[in-house]
Amino acid sequence: MSISIRWENVEGMRRLDNAMGLLSSHQKHLSLQRAVNHTGDKARTQVIRALSAQTGLKRKVIVKAIRIGRAWGASSSETSFVDGRGSLEYVLSAKGGDISLKHFAARETLKGVTAAPFGKRKLFARTFIKGGRFPNRVEASGLNGHVYLRLGKGHGPLELQDSGVIIPAEMIKGATADAFMRTVEAELPKRAMHEINRLTGGIFT
């Protein structure tokens, strides 16, 4: 799943039409490419911050999970521009399924493990991370820090406990999606004007 900036989907661009008419095909693509990528990078920062709070995951986990697809097709040299090729789209995407409960500051207690998926700590009754008898519980190397629930009365079978947090699903809804769109709507038009000014010698000044 992904969220993206597509130039034609952003409101408030009609006032730039006259200025765009003064640019060559290369200059037009270059100015919009720069504006989209600059705005996209800003939106990415806001998405990471919002998604960390929304999921309860650490920032470094979110940074590692999110992939970037940048607008492309025009370099700073007009001779290297191939007319008609390229993209004015900036995409943030992520893959993956339900994340293991161990990644949400899981802690074992007498009644079970507590963890904080979606940023809210709660008890997962009868689950465990360690082995042995209380109060002398020890790390169980075979469990690798994961949270398990014992399904039977004996030593097994065991069921791995996931969190319900799926990054691709979370990034396209709630506060994270709102943060992305707010940044795009606020930043993209003015950044486009800035980039056009650079290439036209200040048409908006």
Steps between C-alpha positions, in 0.01 A plus 500: 500500500615855443420870518615733227518852363377523142542846355165503320309403816605802705267801515610861464727462195300685234659833588834359389383430143626828350839466662529141384443621144827693519701186569645250259387139529816419692468799733136420569574141595807599701316764705209269579729204569697707751180629662345155531815342645563785746139484619507121510804500726320736738190282493713192572631663819144567617385149405780338700417709805125434477537131416729440798241649734211324325657152508710517816812399306837668543601756239790289371260213423273732300795652311620153401153389390412792272626505142523811284428542129606843379394710203753468219575573136690830495849576623644850532637463146251548218707283266434198722123548502300260286168665419195298597676271744496522875258526787365784710394266778650457848399175669536374856436128522538214747465123502455248777241333715397487865798602715613281788399625844861497614566825310267700727706517821370162617552426871412182686299516822349234726164527318644511150687729263423871471575681175399822326374444144333813358673693781275361774640257755283206594522154653498188285388247759682167535767590245872478574849582375723322755534152645526356852311570821417839648672697632810348339392515138781496239526596135402207281743502208269297278226762523723784372310758705168423331175483695323162512175358628493136619195333347510177701555405862846361436806660340327546169377572246598869498347782297705804396325822595479782247397858564232575243721779364551482123709794377367515140143513628572762767687739272195565278256590776455712810750758617771370267299549180382840628858611570603404148221687325525810721868531416441455128216753480692759704845459347474392136350814339744738667794273427398485134496880490846505656638259240339686209648825633843340491465412132323814375709758679227593747169517316311507832708778657 
